[in-house]
Amino acid sequence: MRCCTVLLACGWLLFYPPFPPGQFENWDGKRPLTEWHHSGSFDTAAECEQSKTKEVSRMGAAVSAVEDPQKQQLLNAVAYYQAGRCVPSDALGFKMK
């Protein structure tokens, strides 16, 4: 329940899709949001989106810096970070006591 307390203290939450252990390339954006990985908590939607954009940019820059065998793995990482979702904390249905 500790995670719920932390989540409620912030206005916006950044989640990334789940993936099977050791299989990052097999992330699943169709899974329910409750199964996604919580990456960060933010006061505003803009701060949340900025964090997501920063990760996409970081991975995108890495793509152009590597040789072909690694490009596909990094392109998968870019797609993963693009799939991230910023949601208001109250959208998850948690209630303050």
C-alpha positions as CSV (number, residue, x, y, z in Angstrom):
1,M,0.0,0.0,0.0
2,R,3.0,2.3,0.3
3,C,3.1,2.8,-3.4
4,C,-0.5,4.1,-3.4
5,T,0.3,6.7,-0.8
6,V,3.2,8.0,-2.8
7,L,1.1,8.1,-6.0
8,L,-1.7,10.1,-4.4
9,A,0.6,12.8,-3.3
10,C,1.3,13.9,-6.9
11,G,-0.9,15.2,-9.6
12,W,0.4,13.3,-12.7
13,L,2.0,9.9,-13.1
14,L,4.1,8.5,-15.9
15,F,3.7,4.9,-16.7
16,Y,5.5,2.6,-19.2
17,P,4.1,-0.7,-20.6
18,P,4.9,-4.0,-18.9
19,F,7.2,-6.5,-20.5
20,P,8.1,-10.1,-19.6
21,P,11.3,-10.5,-17.4
22,G,14.4,-10.2,-19.6
23,Q,12.3,-9.5,-22.7
24,F,12.3,-5.7,-23.0
25,E,11.6,-5.9,-26.7
26,N,8.2,-7.6,-26.0
27,W,6.5,-4.8,-24.1
28,D,2.8,-4.8,-24.2
29,G,1.0,-1.5,-24.6
30,K,-2.4,-3.3,-24.6
31,R,-2.2,-4.5,-21.0
32,P,-4.3,-2.6,-18.4
33,L,-2.7,0.5,-17.0
34,T,-2.7,-1.1,-13.5
35,E,0.0,-3.5,-14.8
36,W,2.2,-0.8,-16.3
37,H,5.5,0.3,-14.6
38,H,5.3,3.6,-12.6
39,S,8.2,5.7,-13.7
40,G,7.7,9.1,-12.1
41,S,5.3,11.5,-10.4
42,F,4.8,15.1,-11.4
43,D,3.0,18.2,-10.3
44,T,1.7,19.0,-13.8
45,A,0.9,17.2,-17.0
46,A,3.5,19.4,-18.8
47,E,6.3,18.1,-16.4
48,C,5.2,14.6,-17.0
49,E,5.2,14.9,-20.8
50,Q,8.6,16.7,-20.6
51,S,10.1,13.7,-18.8
52,K,8.7,11.3,-21.4
53,T,10.0,13.5,-24.3
54,K,13.4,13.5,-22.6
55,E,13.6,9.7,-22.6
56,V,12.4,9.5,-26.2
57,S,15.1,12.0,-27.2
58,R,17.8,10.2,-25.3
59,M,17.0,6.9,-27.0
60,G,16.6,8.6,-30.4
61,A,20.1,10.1,-30.1
62,A,21.5,6.8,-29.2
63,V,20.0,5.2,-32.3
64,S,22.2,7.3,-34.6
65,A,25.3,6.6,-32.6
66,V,25.3,2.8,-32.9
67,E,26.1,0.2,-35.5
68,D,23.3,-1.7,-37.4
69,P,23.2,-4.8,-35.1
70,Q,22.1,-2.6,-32.2
71,K,19.8,-0.2,-34.1
72,Q,16.7,-2.4,-33.9
73,Q,17.1,-2.9,-30.1
74,L,17.3,0.9,-29.7
75,L,14.4,1.5,-32.0
76,N,12.3,-0.8,-29.8
77,A,13.4,1.3,-26.8
78,V,12.3,4.5,-28.6
79,A,8.9,3.0,-29.3
80,Y,8.6,1.8,-25.7
81,Y,9.3,5.3,-24.4
82,Q,6.9,6.8,-26.9
83,A,4.2,4.5,-25.6
84,G,4.5,5.9,-22.1
85,R,1.4,7.6,-20.7
86,C,0.9,10.5,-18.4
87,V,-2.3,10.1,-16.4
88,P,-3.8,12.2,-13.6
89,S,-3.4,10.3,-10.3
90,D,-7.1,10.4,-9.6
91,A,-7.8,8.5,-12.9
92,L,-6.5,5.3,-11.2
93,G,-9.4,5.2,-8.8
94,F,-7.5,5.6,-5.6
95,K,-9.4,7.3,-2.9
96,M,-7.9,9.5,-0.2
97,K,-8.8,8.3,3.4
